[in-house]
């Protein structure tokens, strides 16, 4: 993946990469950003609270409040860096850990100091092409390239050689299933080797790994903490909007000139983020925002600012920083049907409404895509979309329903064509939305 | 202080007993899994019975507080 450019003051996490053009070693990192301050716990928590930083994994929960809750636990805490990016259309955490691993690790060490953690665990996805059937912890990629786990381990070794970390750090490769990166699934994986979500409460911040208060945050979130500790909350708020301050990474794919990871202040209009990735390379039909648990945007909403509240006001969900540009020539219904079939297969198999509901919705969408449209089908699908949300242990079924409902809205006009056609002429093109090969 | 019913969806295996015991507040979806509605106070004794009788202990009666 390539990494796009933007005006210098709006590039923070990727500034080192833009300066160097390669992965930053520990020396490079210290030259670019300076040494992390020895900020005392309470002061860092307050700085993060004042910064207004929210989690960059899609949930958007205030990070300062989460730090404070974990710190309030009586037992020694655990810090979990969530880089197990399960979204097929997302590559930002992999990109960040690849080019600036020390920024993420700095943030984890600082957060560990602030919440009184005794251990840091970095969770990455086991590489899909490491599928040798062996232990994912030791599996080697067939192409011989370093896995993300290797990259992070090398960065940890570099730090150990320079100065032993105050808190031990380790890396674990999580099974490559979509819901494995959900925070309770990570806790379950670390405790019992079962990367499936748990029923809540308790949430990890109260009782997580080994029963300890556990801070589970997205890799990018820790990188922002590392910069807030250095430059303070006012600096962090100097870009973005008052309610959604700072920058965020976006993985931009589909029909744009330079697909890849870009960094932009929150509040940057969707179309402007696409422009950072080279802009649309052909006329657009829609843009998928927030990944496969997200929502489709029609082209007339490209001016929408990338903030949770602006999206909410438009009846949409911002979610994690993922944008996929769908060309006019594609069949949005067929694209959505493919994704829904994959999402159904990604169920952890635990909760009835997800186990039965998602395949049912996927089957309904397959009918729509095949131009077998009927009033009865619509009625059934509407009923299913209304009863499934909120009834799983995790939010996976809610996301799939949100995605399906937005497809019905945004591709409504094209669906009317499907209702009167034998087959869809647009479905002849190769699909645009990425689906992992082995599922 | 009001109460609400909640299902542990991992534990629930769609026996459907709860909907039989408390149809006023519990409906089943097309796959047999419960859809929970509000529980008026007058139904609390029946709700407690449904909770106690769930074969997988998946039905919970909780104080209705914003989480």
Interface residues (C-beta under 8 A of the other chain):
Chain A: X198 X199 X201 X350 X351 X352 X353 X354 X356 X357 X360 X384 X387 X391 X392 X393
Chain B: X7 X8 X9 X10 X11 X12 X13 X14 X29 X30 X31 X32 X33 X35 X67
